Amino acid sequence: MLALMIIAGQIHEAETLTDIAKIKGDPALEFLFEDGVAAARTIGDFLRDFEPEHIEKLNKFLNLMSRSIFNHLQLVQTKQYRPKNLIIDMDSTSHIHYGETIEGLAWNFKSEWCLDSQVSFNSLGFCHGLQLRPGNTKSGVNAPELIRLSFKDGKHQRQRRLEGRDFFRADSAYCYQDVFKVCLELGLLFTITAHDGTTGWKKLLDKEPLVWQAWEYSAEEIERSQDLGIELSRVELSRMHWRPSWSEGSLMFPIVVKRTWQKEKPEDKQGQRNLFYQDSIEEKGGWVYYAVVTNWDLSRHSLQEVMEHHNKRGNGENFIKEEKYGFKLKNFPCRSLMANHAWALLAQVAHNLLRWMALIENPERPHYSKKLRKQYVFNPGRLIRHARGVVLKVMRPFYEEVTKMREAWQATPIPVFSTA
């Protein structure tokens, strides 16, 4: 019940433990909790009682919840918006603080006094797991543990490889031996930004004769660039192969390389325009390179398809931003690192609930928490007790929105999230 109170507070945009007390003024929540909303001190004691085993179970619950909602959307959404593949994006971020009493605060490589979190979101925006750790923790540390958690569904490696529907994406911080091994162990298809220190791909550019092919822009992209008067970038793709030293020659991964022509700006070092520069005489500039390690079958998938798939990894950063600003996880309310970890995980449960509502309401352009709260949470109403019954009177537009949501959910049984 205390956990549900925290989740209710997170849905109401609670930033600190004292903000939980604000839900005492909400008649609907008072009725839900039978006038037993706990005080901030009680909530704090509850969070401080968390131990590593409870954090592990809460992370497992978060993964089970995300998978259950994902399966539910596969049943209720139209074919156009129905999710097919499970794509997990993993990244880490810093949470800057200015005090000294919070456990785990440390300086990171950006000279930020902070805590650090590592989180996995799927392509629909549901959180599968979150790790909160000291601020000086290097990005990518303990990633294999979180990957195993995020793909825990009872499937075996062979089944995943045959189905080809489970994908992992990450930046160069995850380009190291343990991550590759766990992806192969679980049968995942992955695309990871190539780290030159790990793969040495920049040296391979000079050693291997590469055949470059032009990036193919869609008709819509060409038409849009013409309407805006913007010249499309000159992009080319190629591939090479990398044999990891730790595999003793038994493994070989393709590396897809993209190079983009970047024109030299007609400006000098002080930022002033060079009056003697003539655009019509010579096009000056150079190539900017970017590489991705993958285990995709390139006989079935084009290089551009791999790169376009990997580029969508940036969408995960939108959900990290939502985590910080939509659910106030830019800072943490407790002194204990374990208590703050529990607070963050319960906030992700609240995030999953609101994200579920957003995708049911508008699968094409789902709203973020700020707008959803205006639509469904912060709406005036009156709770009336009469003739041994309770009636909640609300405005008609709000009633119509809630009715629409209820009808969508009733189209199929709602998944039950077990805490076992």
Summary of the structure (lengths in Angstrom):
residues: 420
radius of gyration: 25.0
end to end distance: 16.2
largest distance: 87.9
contacts: 1195
relative contact order: 0.14
helix: 44%
strand: 20%
